[in-house]
């Protein structure tokens, strides 16, 4: 949809759109599907679960990567 501008969808404009066309996602949970094919695709593409802890360096402004209840007291 090349003629769609995401900036047109704001808290001020979406209620009128819903009133006019209805909720385009109203039936999103009407039919359930298996995710097995998606999991198989991930395996074929070599993607597993996200690593934890992350395997990249922390940035200076990044908060601690530990739950507050497990954080060491200084």
CHARMM-style PDB file with segment names, atoms N, HN, CA, C and O in Angstrom:
ATOM      1  N   UNK     1       0.831  -1.183   0.000  1.00  0.00      PROA
ATOM      2  CA  UNK     1       0.000   0.000   0.000  1.00  0.00      PROA
ATOM      3  C   UNK     1       0.878   1.250   0.000  1.00  0.00      PROA
ATOM      4  O   UNK     1       1.145   1.832   1.052  1.00  0.00      PROA
ATOM      5  N   UNK     2       1.299   1.634  -1.124  1.00  0.00      PROA
ATOM      6  HN  UNK     2       1.082   1.162  -1.978  1.00  0.00      PROA
ATOM      7  CA  UNK     2       2.196   2.773  -1.255  1.00  0.00      PROA
ATOM      8  C   UNK     2       1.529   4.096  -0.893  1.00  0.00      PROA
ATOM      9  O   UNK     2       2.218   5.071  -0.589  1.00  0.00      PROA
ATOM     10  N   UNK     3       0.204   4.143  -0.921  1.00  0.00      PROA
ATOM     11  HN  UNK     3      -0.355   3.351  -1.168  1.00  0.00      PROA
ATOM     12  CA  UNK     3      -0.492   5.397  -0.648  1.00  0.00      PROA
ATOM     13  C   UNK     3      -0.857   5.574   0.827  1.00  0.00      PROA
ATOM     14  O   UNK     3      -1.602   6.492   1.170  1.00  0.00      PROA
ATOM     15  N   UNK     4      -0.347   4.713   1.696  1.00  0.00      PROA
ATOM     16  HN  UNK     4       0.258   3.967   1.418  1.00  0.00      PROA
ATOM     17  CA  UNK     4      -0.643   4.791   3.126  1.00  0.00      PROA
ATOM     18  C   UNK     4       0.510   5.475   3.847  1.00  0.00      PROA
ATOM     19  O   UNK     4       1.676   5.131   3.653  1.00  0.00      PROA
ATOM     20  N   UNK     5       0.166   6.441   4.676  1.00  0.00      PROA
ATOM     21  HN  UNK     5      -0.781   6.720   4.833  1.00  0.00      PROA
ATOM     22  CA  UNK     5       1.158   7.135   5.493  1.00  0.00      PROA
ATOM     23  C   UNK     5       0.853   6.818   6.954  1.00  0.00      PROA
ATOM     24  O   UNK     5      -0.211   7.175   7.459  1.00  0.00      PROA
ATOM     25  N   UNK     6       1.779   6.154   7.630  1.00  0.00      PROA
ATOM     26  HN  UNK     6       2.644   5.865   7.221  1.00  0.00      PROA
ATOM     27  CA  UNK     6       1.559   5.755   9.017  1.00  0.00      PROA
ATOM     28  C   UNK     6       1.242   6.946   9.911  1.00  0.00      PROA
ATOM     29  O   UNK     6       0.562   6.790  10.925  1.00  0.00      PROA
ATOM     30  N   UNK     7       1.718   8.118   9.556  1.00  0.00      PROA
ATOM     31  HN  UNK     7       2.271   8.244   8.732  1.00  0.00      PROA
ATOM     32  CA  UNK     7       1.452   9.318  10.355  1.00  0.00      PROA
ATOM     33  C   UNK     7      -0.034   9.697  10.337  1.00  0.00      PROA
ATOM     34  O   UNK     7      -0.480  10.479  11.177  1.00  0.00      PROA
ATOM     35  N   UNK     8      -0.796   9.153   9.395  1.00  0.00      PROA
ATOM     36  HN  UNK     8      -0.434   8.518   8.713  1.00  0.00      PROA
ATOM     37  CA  UNK     8      -2.237   9.427   9.342  1.00  0.00      PROA
ATOM     38  C   UNK     8      -3.011   8.697  10.436  1.00  0.00      PROA
ATOM     39  O   UNK     8      -4.160   9.040  10.714  1.00  0.00      PROA
ATOM     40  N   UNK     9      -2.399   7.704  11.050  1.00  0.00      PROA
ATOM     41  HN  UNK     9      -1.465   7.425  10.823  1.00  0.00      PROA
ATOM     42  CA  UNK     9      -3.073   6.894  12.062  1.00  0.00      PROA
ATOM     43  C   UNK     9      -2.609   7.325  13.446  1.00  0.00      PROA
ATOM     44  O   UNK     9      -1.577   6.870  13.940  1.00  0.00      PROA
ATOM     45  N   UNK    10      -3.384   8.204  14.061  1.00  0.00      PROA
ATOM     46  HN  UNK    10      -4.222   8.573  13.660  1.00  0.00      PROA
ATOM     47  CA  UNK    10      -3.038   8.741  15.375  1.00  0.00      PROA
ATOM     48  C   UNK    10      -4.195   8.495  16.337  1.00  0.00      PROA
ATOM     49  O   UNK    10      -5.263   8.036  15.933  1.00  0.00      PROA
ATOM     50  N   UNK    11      -3.975   8.803  17.603  1.00  0.00      PROA
ATOM     51  HN  UNK    11      -3.107   9.176  17.931  1.00  0.00      PROA
ATOM     52  CA  UNK    11      -5.050   8.683  18.593  1.00  0.00      PROA
ATOM     53  C   UNK    11      -6.232   9.573  18.230  1.00  0.00      PROA
ATOM     54  O   UNK    11      -7.367   9.293  18.616  1.00  0.00      PROA
ATOM     55  N   UNK    12      -5.971  10.624  17.502  1.00  0.00      PROA
ATOM     56  HN  UNK    12      -5.049  10.851  17.188  1.00  0.00      PROA
ATOM     57  CA  UNK    12      -7.053  11.530  17.111  1.00  0.00      PROA
ATOM     58  C   UNK    12      -7.817  11.032  15.893  1.00  0.00      PROA
ATOM     59  O   UNK    12      -9.006  11.321  15.764  1.00  0.00      PROA
ATOM     60  N   UNK    13      -7.170  10.288  14.991  1.00  0.00      PROA
ATOM     61  HN  UNK    13      -6.204  10.052  15.095  1.00  0.00      PROA
ATOM     62  CA  UNK    13      -7.821   9.892  13.740  1.00  0.00      PROA
ATOM     63  C   UNK    13      -8.390   8.480  13.740  1.00  0.00      PROA
ATOM     64  O   UNK    13      -9.355   8.215  13.023  1.00  0.00      PROA
ATOM     65  N   UNK    14      -7.826   7.574  14.515  1.00  0.00      PROA
ATOM     66  HN  UNK    14      -7.042   7.789  15.097  1.00  0.00      PROA
ATOM     67  CA  UNK    14      -8.249   6.175  14.456  1.00  0.00      PROA
ATOM     68  C   UNK    14      -9.684   5.959  14.966  1.00  0.00      PROA
ATOM     69  O   UNK    14     -10.395   5.154  14.366  1.00  0.00      PROA
ATOM     70  N   UNK    15     -10.150   6.617  16.021  1.00  0.00      PROA
ATOM     71  HN  UNK    15      -9.571   7.271  16.509  1.00  0.00      PROA
ATOM     72  CA  UNK    15     -11.543   6.389  16.429  1.00  0.00      PROA
ATOM     73  C   UNK    15     -12.554   6.679  15.309  1.00  0.00      PROA
ATOM     74  O   UNK    15     -13.531   5.945  15.157  1.00  0.00      PROA
ATOM     75  N   UNK    16     -12.333   7.717  14.544  1.00  0.00      PROA
ATOM     76  HN  UNK    16     -11.539   8.313  14.667  1.00  0.00      PROA
ATOM     77  CA  UNK    16     -13.244   8.025  13.434  1.00  0.00      PROA
ATOM     78  C   UNK    16     -13.154   6.935  12.367  1.00  0.00      PROA
ATOM     79  O   UNK    16     -14.166   6.549  11.781  1.00  0.00      PROA
ATOM     80  N   UNK    17     -11.956   6.449  12.122  1.00  0.00      PROA
ATOM     81  HN  UNK    17     -11.135   6.762  12.598  1.00  0.00      PROA
ATOM     82  CA  UNK    17     -11.773   5.374  11.140  1.00  0.00      PROA
ATOM     83  C   UNK    17     -12.500   4.116  11.586  1.00  0.00      PROA
ATOM     84  O   UNK    17     -13.176   3.477  10.781  1.00  0.00      PROA
ATOM     85  N   UNK    18     -12.371   3.750  12.862  1.00  0.00      PROA
ATOM     86  HN  UNK    18     -11.821   4.269  13.516  1.00  0.00      PROA
ATOM     87  CA  UNK    18     -13.075   2.578  13.387  1.00  0.00      PROA
ATOM     88  C   UNK    18     -14.580   2.765  13.259  1.00  0.00      PROA
ATOM     89  O   UNK    18     -15.288   1.823  12.901  1.00  0.00      PROA
ATOM     90  N   UNK    19     -15.078   3.957  13.543  1.00  0.00      PROA
ATOM     91  HN  UNK    19     -14.503   4.721  13.833  1.00  0.00      PROA
ATOM     92  CA  UNK    19     -16.510   4.227  13.429  1.00  0.00      PROA
ATOM     93  C   UNK    19     -16.975   4.081  11.981  1.00  0.00      PROA
ATOM     94  O   UNK    19     -18.092   3.632  11.723  1.00  0.00      PROA
ATOM     95  N   UNK    20     -16.127   4.456  11.056  1.00  0.00      PROA
ATOM     96  HN  UNK    20     -15.220   4.821  11.265  1.00  0.00      PROA
ATOM     97  CA  UNK    20     -16.479   4.436   9.637  1.00  0.00      PROA
ATOM     98  C   UNK    20     -16.375   3.034   9.043  1.00  0.00      PROA
ATOM     99  O   UNK    20     -17.299   2.595   8.358  1.00  0.00      PROA
ATOM    100  N   UNK    21     -15.262   2.311   9.290  1.00  0.00      PROA
ATOM    101  HN  UNK    21     -14.512   2.668   9.847  1.00  0.00      PROA
ATOM    102  CA  UNK    21     -15.054   1.017   8.627  1.00  0.00      PROA
ATOM    103  C   UNK    21     -15.133  -0.178   9.572  1.00  0.00      PROA
ATOM    104  O   UNK    21     -15.118  -1.322   9.120  1.00  0.00      PROA
ATOM    105  N   UNK    22     -15.216   0.071  10.863  1.00  0.00      PROA
ATOM    106  HN  UNK    22     -15.229   1.001  11.230  1.00  0.00      PROA
ATOM    107  CA  UNK    22     -15.205  -1.022  11.826  1.00  0.00      PROA
ATOM    108  C   UNK    22     -13.781  -1.418  12.179  1.00  0.00      PROA
ATOM    109  O   UNK    22     -12.818  -0.865  11.646  1.00  0.00      PROA
ATOM    110  N   UNK    23     -13.662  -2.366  13.068  1.00  0.00      PROA
ATOM    111  HN  UNK    23     -14.444  -2.815  13.500  1.00  0.00      PROA
ATOM    112  CA  UNK    23     -12.350  -2.831  13.510  1.00  0.00      PROA
ATOM    113  C   UNK    23     -11.838  -3.887  12.533  1.00  0.00      PROA
ATOM    114  O   UNK    23     -12.394  -4.984  12.481  1.00  0.00      PROA
ATOM    115  N   UNK    24     -10.797  -3.589  11.760  1.00  0.00      PROA
ATOM    116  HN  UNK    24     -10.346  -2.698  11.802  1.00  0.00      PROA
ATOM    117  CA  UNK    24     -10.295  -4.562  10.785  1.00  0.00      PROA
ATOM    118  C   UNK    24      -9.689  -5.812  11.435  1.00  0.00      PROA
ATOM    119  O   UNK    24      -9.451  -6.810  10.755  1.00  0.00      PROA
ATOM    120  N   UNK    25      -9.441  -5.760  12.741  1.00  0.00      PROA
ATOM    121  HN  UNK    25      -9.635  -4.950  13.293  1.00  0.00      PROA
ATOM    122  CA  UNK    25      -8.841  -6.905  13.434  1.00  0.00      PROA
ATOM    123  C   UNK    25      -9.834  -7.600  14.358  1.00  0.00      PROA
ATOM    124  O   UNK    25      -9.431  -8.393  15.208  1.00  0.00      PROA
ATOM    125  N   UNK    26     -11.097  -7.323  14.208  1.00  0.00      PROA
ATOM    126  HN  UNK    26     -11.425  -6.679  13.517  1.00  0.00      PROA
ATOM    127  CA  UNK    26     -12.117  -7.873  15.110  1.00  0.00      PROA
ATOM    128  C   UNK    26     -12.127  -9.395  15.122  1.00  0.00      PROA
ATOM    129  O   UNK    26     -12.426  -9.993  16.155  1.00  0.00      PROA
ATOM    130  N   UNK    27     -11.815 -10.027  14.021  1.00  0.00      PROA
ATOM    131  HN  UNK    27     -11.572  -9.541  13.181  1.00  0.00      PROA
ATOM    132  CA  UNK    27     -11.883 -11.488  13.926  1.00  0.00      PROA
ATOM    133  C   UNK    27     -10.525 -12.163  14.074  1.00  0.00      PROA
ATOM    134  O   UNK    27     -10.366 -13.327  13.706  1.00  0.00      PROA
ATOM    135  N   UNK    28      -9.545 -11.441  14.611  1.00  0.00      PROA
ATOM    136  HN  UNK    28      -9.673 -10.495  14.910  1.00  0.00      PROA
ATOM    137  CA  UNK    28      -8.186 -11.986  14.659  1.00  0.00      PROA
ATOM    138  C   UNK    28      -8.101 -13.293  15.459  1.00  0.00      PROA
ATOM    139  O   UNK    28      -7.270 -14.148  15.151  1.00  0.00      PROA
ATOM    140  N   UNK    29      -8.932 -13.452  16.459  1.00  0.00      PROA
ATOM    141  HN  UNK    29      -9.607 -12.757  16.709  1.00  0.00      PROA
ATOM    142  CA  UNK    29      -8.903 -14.669  17.274  1.00  0.00      PROA
ATOM    143  C   UNK    29      -9.996 -15.661  16.901  1.00  0.00      PROA
ATOM    144  O   UNK    29     -10.208 -16.640  17.616  1.00  0.00      PROA
ATOM    145  N   UNK    30     -10.686 -15.426  15.805  1.00  0.00      PROA
ATOM    146  HN  UNK    30     -10.514 -14.630  15.224  1.00  0.00      PROA
ATOM    147  CA  UNK    30     -11.803 -16.286  15.420  1.00  0.00      PROA
ATOM    148  C   UNK    30     -11.351 -17.692  15.028  1.00  0.00      PROA
ATOM    149  O   UNK    30     -12.103 -18.651  15.199  1.00  0.00      PROA
ATOM    150  N   UNK    31     -10.145 -17.822  14.512  1.00  0.00      PROA
ATOM    151  HN  UNK    31      -9.534 -17.043  14.373  1.00  0.00      PROA
ATOM    152  CA  UNK    31      -9.650 -19.122  14.090  1.00  0.00      PROA
ATOM    153  C   UNK    31      -8.208 -19.282  14.555  1.00  0.00      PROA
ATOM    154  O   UNK    31      -7.354 -18.442  14.271  1.00  0.00      PROA
ATOM    155  N   UNK    32      -7.955 -20.352  15.260  1.00  0.00      PROA
ATOM    156  HN  UNK    32      -8.648 -21.034  15.491  1.00  0.00      PROA
ATOM    157  CA  UNK    32      -6.599 -20.616  15.754  1.00  0.00      PROA
ATOM    158  C   UNK    32      -5.848 -21.501  14.762  1.00  0.00      PROA
ATOM    159  O   UNK    32      -6.447 -22.345  14.095  1.00  0.00      PROA
ATOM    160  N   UNK    33      -4.562 -21.307  14.671  1.00  0.00      PROA
ATOM    161  HN  UNK    33      -4.075 -20.622  15.213  1.00  0.00      PROA
ATOM    162  CA  UNK    33      -3.709 -22.106  13.804  1.00  0.00      PROA
ATOM    163  C   UNK    33      -2.531 -22.619  14.618  1.00  0.00      PROA
ATOM    164  O   UNK    33      -2.206 -22.068  15.670  1.00  0.00      PROA
ATOM    165  N   UNK    34      -1.910 -23.651  14.138  1.00  0.00      PROA
ATOM    166  HN  UNK    34      -2.174 -24.099  13.284  1.00  0.00      PROA
ATOM    167  CA  UNK    34      -0.715 -24.191  14.758  1.00  0.00      PROA
ATOM    168  C   UNK    34       0.485 -23.337  14.361  1.00  0.00      PROA
ATOM    169  O   UNK    34       0.525 -22.788  13.260  1.00  0.00      PROA
ATOM    170  N   UNK    35       1.451 -23.229  15.252  1.00  0.00      PROA
ATOM    171  HN  UNK    35       1.418 -23.675  16.146  1.00  0.00      PROA
ATOM    172  CA  UNK    35       2.677 -22.495  14.909  1.00  0.00      PROA
ATOM    173  C   UNK    35       3.808 -23.448  14.512  1.00  0.00      PROA
ATOM    174  O   UNK    35       4.955 -23.028  14.359  1.00  0.00      PROA
ATOM    175  N   UNK    36       3.477 -24.726  14.346  1.00  0.00      PROA
ATOM    176  HN  UNK    36       2.545 -25.067  14.470  1.00  0.00      PROA
ATOM    177  CA  UNK    36       4.508 -25.708  14.012  1.00  0.00      PROA
ATOM    178  C   UNK    36       5.268 -25.347  12.742  1.00  0.00      PROA
ATOM    179  O   UNK    36       6.492 -25.476  12.704  1.00  0.00      PROA
ATOM    180  N   UNK    37       4.573 -24.898  11.704  1.00  0.00      PROA
ATOM    181  HN  UNK    37       3.579 -24.793  11.734  1.00  0.00      PROA
ATOM    182  CA  UNK    37       5.268 -24.574  10.456  1.00  0.00      PROA
ATOM    183  C   UNK    37       6.203 -23.382  10.654  1.00  0.00      PROA
ATOM    184  O   UNK    37       7.264 -23.318  10.034  1.00  0.00      PROA
ATOM    185  N   UNK    38       5.821 -22.452  11.503  1.00  0.00      PROA
ATOM    186  HN  UNK    38       4.959 -22.504  12.007  1.00  0.00      PROA
ATOM    187  CA  UNK    38       6.681 -21.309  11.799  1.00  0.00      PROA
ATOM    188  C   UNK    38       7.921 -21.750  12.581  1.00  0.00      PROA
ATOM    189  O   UNK    38       9.025 -21.268  12.326  1.00  0.00      PROA
ATOM    190  N   UNK    39       7.734 -22.664  13.529  1.00  0.00      PROA
ATOM    191  HN  UNK    39       6.838 -23.056  13.736  1.00  0.00      PROA
ATOM    192  CA  UNK    39       8.880 -23.193  14.283  1.00  0.00      PROA
ATOM    193  C   UNK    39       9.829 -23.959  13.363  1.00  0.00      PROA
ATOM    194  O   UNK    39      11.048 -23.840  13.489  1.00  0.00      PROA
ATOM    195  N   UNK    40       9.278 -24.739  12.445  1.00  0.00      PROA
ATOM    196  HN  UNK    40       8.288 -24.836  12.343  1.00  0.00      PROA
ATOM    197  CA  UNK    40      10.112 -25.470  11.481  1.00  0.00      PROA
ATOM    198  C   UNK    40      10.890 -24.511  10.586  1.00  0.00      PROA
ATOM    199  O   UNK    40      12.065 -24.738  10.299  1.00  0.00      PROA
ATOM    200  N   UNK    41      10.242 -23.453  10.152  1.00  0.00      PROA
ATOM    201  HN  UNK    41       9.288 -23.268  10.385  1.00  0.00      PROA
ATOM    202  CA  UNK    41      10.920 -22.449   9.334  1.00  0.00      PROA
ATOM    203  C   UNK    41      12.090 -21.845  10.108  1.00  0.00      PROA
ATOM    204  O   UNK    41      13.174 -21.664   9.554  1.00  0.00      PROA
ATOM    205  N   UNK    42      11.879 -21.539  11.365  1.00  0.00      PROA
ATOM    206  HN  UNK    42      10.998 -21.686  11.816  1.00  0.00      PROA
ATOM    207  CA  UNK    42      12.947 -20.996  12.198  1.00  0.00      PROA
ATOM    208  C   UNK    42      14.117 -21.954  12.320  1.00  0.00      PROA
ATOM    209  O   UNK    42      15.274 -21.535  12.280  1.00  0.00      PROA
ATOM    210  N   UNK    43      13.823 -23.232  12.468  1.00  0.00      PROA
ATOM    211  HN  UNK    43      12.883 -23.572  12.501  1.00  0.00      PROA
ATOM    212  CA  UNK    43      14.892 -24.236  12.547  1.00  0.00      PROA
ATOM    213  C   UNK    43      15.675 -24.307  11.238  1.00  0.00      PROA
ATOM    214  O   UNK    43      16.904 -24.375  11.239  1.00  0.00      PROA
ATOM    215  N   UNK    44      14.948 -24.292  10.123  1.00  0.00      PROA
ATOM    216  HN  UNK    44      13.949 -24.236  10.121  1.00  0.00      PROA
ATOM    217  CA  UNK    44      15.618 -24.360   8.814  1.00  0.00      PROA
ATOM    218  C   UNK    44      16.488 -23.135   8.581  1.00  0.00      PROA
ATOM    219  O   UNK    44      17.535 -23.230   7.941  1.00  0.00      PROA
ATOM    220  N   UNK    45      16.069 -22.004   9.086  1.00  0.00      PROA
ATOM    221  HN  UNK    45      15.218 -21.927   9.606  1.00  0.00      PROA
ATOM    222  CA  UNK    45      16.826 -20.776   8.899  1.00  0.00      PROA
ATOM    223  C   UNK    45      17.889 -20.580   9.973  1.00  0.00      PROA
ATOM    224  O   UNK    45      18.607 -19.580   9.967  1.00  0.00      PROA
ATOM    225  N   UNK    46      17.988 -21.531  10.889  1.00  0.00      PROA
ATOM    226  HN  UNK    46      17.405 -22.344  10.894  1.00  0.00      PROA
ATOM    227  CA  UNK    46      19.018 -21.477  11.909  1.00  0.00      PROA
ATOM    228  C   UNK    46      18.722 -20.508  13.034  1.00  0.00      PROA
ATOM    229  O   UNK    46      19.640 -20.049  13.714  1.00  0.00      PROA
ATOM    230  N   UNK    47      17.467 -20.194  13.236  1.00  0.00      PROA
ATOM    231  HN  UNK    47      16.722 -20.567  12.683  1.00  0.00      PROA
ATOM    232  CA  UNK    47      17.105 -19.263  14.303  1.00  0.00      PROA
ATOM    233  C   UNK    47      16.543 -20.040  15.488  1.00  0.00      PROA
ATOM    234  O   UNK    47      15.559 -20.768  15.360  1.00  0.00      PROA
ATOM    235  N   UNK    48      17.172 -19.876  16.622  1.00  0.00      PROA
ATOM    236  HN  UNK    48      17.971 -19.284  16.726  1.00  0.00      PROA
ATOM    237  CA  UNK    48      16.662 -20.474  17.833  1.00  0.00      PROA
ATOM    238  C   UNK    48      16.037 -19.399  18.687  1.00  0.00      PROA
ATOM    239  O   UNK    48      15.632 -18.350  18.185  1.00  0.00      PROA
ATOM    240  N   UNK    49      15.960 -19.655  19.956  1.00  0.00      PROA
ATOM    241  HN  UNK    49      16.289 -20.507  20.363  1.00  0.00      PROA
ATOM    242  CA  UNK    49      15.449 -18.637  20.853  1.00  0.00      PROA
ATOM    243  C   UNK    49      16.479 -17.529  21.014  1.00  0.00      PROA
ATOM    244  O   UNK    49      17.671 -17.731  20.780  1.00  0.00      PROA
ATOM    245  N   UNK    50      16.012 -16.384  21.407  1.00  0.00      PROA
ATOM    246  HN  UNK    50      15.044 -16.220  21.597  1.00  0.00      PROA
ATOM    247  CA  UNK    50      16.926 -15.263  21.615  1.00  0.00      PROA
ATOM    248  C   UNK    50      17.888 -15.604  22.751  1.00  0.00      PROA
ATOM    249  O   UNK    50      17.478 -16.184  23.756  1.00  0.00      PROA
ATOM    250  N   UNK    51      19.142 -15.254  22.599  1.00  0.00      PROA
ATOM    251  HN  UNK    51      19.475 -14.784  21.782  1.00  0.00      PROA
ATOM    252  CA  UNK    51      20.122 -15.579  23.646  1.00  0.00      PROA
ATOM    253  C   UNK    51      19.880 -14.761  24.908  1.00  0.00      PROA
ATOM    254  O   UNK    51      19.543 -13.579  24.837  1.00  0.00      PROA
ATOM    255  N   UNK    52      20.049 -15.384  26.041  1.00  0.00      PROA
ATOM    256  HN  UNK    52      20.323 -16.344  26.099  1.00  0.00      PROA
ATOM    257  CA  UNK    52      19.961 -14.668  27.302  1.00  0.00      PROA
ATOM    258  C   UNK    52      21.073 -15.158  28.191  1.00  0.00      PROA
ATOM    259  O   UNK    52      21.169 -16.367  28.400  1.00  0.00      PROA
ATOM    260  N   UNK    53      21.896 -14.333  28.714  1.00  0.00      PROA
ATOM    261  HN  UNK    53      21.818 -13.351  28.544  1.00  0.00      PROA
ATOM    262  CA  UNK    53      21.882 -12.897  28.477  1.00  0.00      PROA
ATOM    263  C   UNK    53      22.274 -12.589  27.040  1.00  0.00      PROA
ATOM    264  O   UNK    53      22.893 -13.418  26.374  1.00  0.00      PROA
ATOM    265  N   UNK    54      21.922 -11.412  26.563  1.00  0.00      PROA
ATOM    266  HN  UNK    54      21.420 -10.738  27.105  1.00  0.00      PROA
ATOM    267  CA  UNK    54      22.265 -11.049  25.193  1.00  0.00      PROA
ATOM    268  C   UNK    54      23.769 -11.169  24.959  1.00  0.00      PROA
ATOM    269  O   UNK    54      24.561 -10.934  25.871  1.00  0.00      PROA
ATOM    270  N   UNK    55      24.155 -11.525  23.766  1.00  0.00      PROA
ATOM    271  HN  UNK    55      23.512 -11.715  23.024  1.00  0.00      PROA
ATOM    272  CA  UNK    55      25.570 -11.736  23.455  1.00  0.00      PROA
ATOM    273  C   UNK    55      26.213 -10.497  22.842  1.00  0.00      PROA
ATOM    274  O   UNK    55      27.211 -10.613  22.131  1.00  0.00      PROA
ATOM    275  N   UNK    56      25.674  -9.342  23.099  1.00  0.00      PROA
ATOM    276  HN  UNK    56      24.864  -9.248  23.677  1.00  0.00      PROA
ATOM    277  CA  UNK    56      26.266  -8.114  22.603  1.00  0.00      PROA
ATOM    278  C   UNK    56      26.567  -7.197  23.786  1.00  0.00      PROA
ATOM    279  O   UNK    56      25.954  -7.312  24.847  1.00  0.00      PROA
ATOM    280  N   UNK    57      27.495  -6.307  23.593  1.00  0.00      PROA
ATOM    281  HN  UNK    57      27.993  -6.213  22.730  1.00  0.00      PROA
ATOM    282  CA  UNK    57      27.937  -5.433  24.677  1.00  0.00      PROA
ATOM    283  C   UNK    57      26.829  -4.464  25.094  1.00  0.00      PROA
ATOM    284  O   UNK    57      26.045  -3.993  24.270  1.00  0.00      PROA
ATOM    285  N   UNK    58      26.789  -4.188  26.370  1.00  0.00      PROA
ATOM    286  HN  UNK    58      27.425  -4.571  27.040  1.00  0.00      PROA
ATOM    287  CA  UNK    58      25.838  -3.203  26.878  1.00  0.00      PROA
ATOM    288  C   UNK    58      26.272  -1.809  26.467  1.00  0.00      PROA
ATOM    289  O   UNK    58      27.462  -1.520  26.343  1.00  0.00      PROA
ATOM    290  N   UNK    59      25.284  -0.954  26.260  1.00  0.00      PROA
ATOM    291  HN  UNK    59      24.317  -1.189  26.360  1.00  0.00      PROA
ATOM    292  CA  UNK    59      25.593   0.444  25.990  1.00  0.00      PROA
ATOM    293  C   UNK    59      25.661   1.191  27.313  1.00  0.00      PROA
ATOM    294  O   UNK    59      25.179   0.697  28.333  1.00  0.00      PROA
ATOM    295  N   UNK    60      26.248   2.361  27.301  1.00  0.00      PROA
ATOM    296  HN  UNK    60      26.639   2.762  26.473  1.00  0.00      PROA
ATOM    297  CA  UNK    60      26.420   3.130  28.541  1.00  0.00      PROA
ATOM    298  C   UNK    60      25.092   3.464  29.204  1.00  0.00      PROA
ATOM    299  O   UNK    60      24.994   3.468  30.431  1.00  0.00      PROA
ATOM    300  N   UNK    61      24.067   3.745  28.397  1.00  0.00      PROA
ATOM    301  HN  UNK    61      24.147   3.742  27.401  1.00  0.00      PROA
ATOM    302  CA  UNK    61      22.784   4.172  28.964  1.00  0.00      PROA
ATOM    303  C   UNK    61      21.806   3.015  29.190  1.00  0.00      PROA
ATOM    304  O   UNK    61      20.652   3.249  29.549  1.00  0.00      PROA
ATOM    305  N   UNK    62      22.252   1.774  28.986  1.00  0.00      PROA
ATOM    306  HN  UNK    62      23.190   1.584  28.695  1.00  0.00      PROA
ATOM    307  CA  UNK    62      21.378   0.613  29.150  1.00  0.00      PROA
ATOM    308  C   UNK    62      21.223   0.265  30.635  1.00  0.00      PROA
ATOM    309  O   UNK    62      22.208   0.261  31.373  1.00  0.00      PROA
ATOM    310  N   UNK    63      19.994  -0.026  31.075  1.00  0.00      PROA
ATOM    311  HN  UNK    63      19.194  -0.023  30.475  1.00  0.00      PROA
ATOM    312  CA  UNK    63      19.787  -0.401  32.471  1.00  0.00      PROA
ATOM    313  C   UNK    63      20.365  -1.799  32.747  1.00  0.00      PROA
ATOM    314  O   UNK    63      20.709  -2.517  31.809  1.00  0.00      PROA
ATOM    315  N   UNK    64      20.472  -2.185  34.011  1.00  0.00      PROA
ATOM    316  HN  UNK    64      20.192  -1.602  34.773  1.00  0.00      PROA
ATOM    317  CA  UNK    64      21.009  -3.510  34.344  1.00  0.00      PROA
ATOM    318  C   UNK    64      20.182  -4.613  33.689  1.00  0.00      PROA
ATOM    319  O   UNK    64      18.962  -4.499  33.564  1.00  0.00      PROA
ATOM    320  N   UNK    65      20.857  -5.678  33.274  1.00  0.00      PROA
ATOM    321  HN  UNK    65      21.847  -5.771  33.375  1.00  0.00      PROA
ATOM    322  CA  UNK    65      20.181  -6.818  32.649  1.00  0.00      PROA
ATOM    323  C   UNK    65      19.871  -7.888  33.682  1.00  0.00      PROA
ATOM    324  O   UNK    65      20.207  -9.057  33.492  1.00  0.00      PROA
ATOM    325  N   UNK    66      19.261  -7.507  34.729  1.00  0.00      PROA
ATOM    326  HN  UNK    66      18.988  -6.558  34.883  1.00  0.00      PROA
ATOM    327  CA  UNK    66      18.900  -8.458  35.777  1.00  0.00      PROA
ATOM    328  C   UNK    66      17.611  -7.966  36.422  1.00  0.00      PROA
ATOM    329  O   UNK    66      17.375  -6.763  36.528  1.00  0.00      PROA
ATOM    330  N   UNK    67      16.780  -8.916  36.850  1.00  0.00      PROA
ATOM    331  HN  UNK    67      16.972  -9.893  36.763  1.00  0.00      PROA
ATOM    332  CA  UNK    67      15.548  -8.523  37.524  1.00  0.00      PROA
ATOM    333  C   UNK    67      15.896  -7.761  38.797  1.00  0.00      PROA
ATOM    334  O   UNK    67      16.851  -8.115  39.488  1.00  0.00      PROA
ATOM    335  N   UNK    68      15.134  -6.720  39.113  1.00  0.00      PROA
ATOM    336  HN  UNK    68      14.358  -6.432  38.551  1.00  0.00      PROA
ATOM    337  CA  UNK    68      15.442  -5.933  40.310  1.00  0.00      PROA
ATOM    338  C   UNK    68      15.550  -6.781  41.575  1.00  0.00      PROA
ATOM    339  O   UNK    68      16.352  -6.468  42.456  1.00  0.00      PROA
ATOM    340  N   UNK    69      14.762  -7.845  41.681  1.00  0.00      PROA
ATOM    341  HN  UNK    69      14.112  -8.099  40.965  1.00  0.00      PROA
ATOM    342  CA  UNK    69      14.813  -8.676  42.878  1.00  0.00      PROA
ATOM    343  C   UNK    69      16.104  -9.490  42.969  1.00  0.00      PROA
ATOM    344  O   UNK    69      16.453  -9.976  44.045  1.00  0.00      PROA
ATOM    345  N   UNK    70      16.806  -9.640  41.863  1.00  0.00      PROA
ATOM    346  HN  UNK    70      16.522  -9.246  40.989  1.00  0.00      PROA
ATOM    347  CA  UNK    70      18.062 -10.405  41.849  1.00  0.00      PROA
ATOM    348  C   UNK    70      19.302  -9.509  41.803  1.00  0.00      PROA
ATOM    349  O   UNK    70      20.433  -9.994  41.833  1.00  0.00      PROA
ATOM    350  N   UNK    71      19.077  -8.217  41.732  1.00  0.00      PROA
ATOM    351  HN  UNK    71      18.159  -7.822  41.708  1.00  0.00      PROA
ATOM    352  CA  UNK    71      20.196  -7.274  41.638  1.00  0.00      PROA
ATOM    353  C   UNK    71      20.968  -7.267  42.959  1.00  0.00      PROA
ATOM    354  O   UNK    71      20.378  -7.257  44.039  1.00  0.00      PROA
ATOM    355  N   UNK    72      22.291  -7.272  42.851  1.00  0.00      PROA
ATOM    356  HN  UNK    72      22.771  -7.280  41.974  1.00  0.00      PROA
ATOM    357  CA  UNK    72      23.139  -7.218  44.044  1.00  0.00      PROA
ATOM    358  C   UNK    72      23.026  -5.890  44.725  1.00  0.00      PROA
ATOM    359  O   UNK    72      22.985  -4.847  44.073  1.00  0.00      PROA
ATOM    360  N   UNK    73      22.975  -5.920  46.017  1.00  0.00      PROA
ATOM    361  HN  UNK    73      23.009  -6.767  46.547  1.00  0.00      PROA
ATOM    362  CA  UNK    73      22.967  -4.661  46.795  1.00  0.00      PROA
ATOM    363  C   UNK    73      24.401  -4.174  46.895  1.00  0.00      PROA
ATOM    364  O   UNK    73      25.318  -4.951  47.158  1.00  0.00      PROA
ATOM    365  N   UNK    74      24.581  -2.896  46.685  1.00  0.00      PROA
ATOM    366  HN  UNK    74      23.836  -2.264  46.470  1.00  0.00      PROA
ATOM    367  CA  UNK    74      25.943  -2.340  46.772  1.00  0.00      PROA
ATOM    368  C   UNK    74      26.145  -1.625  48.067  1.00  0.00      PROA
ATOM    369  OT1 UNK    74      27.227  -1.095  48.318  1.00  0.00      PROA
TER     370      UNK     74
END
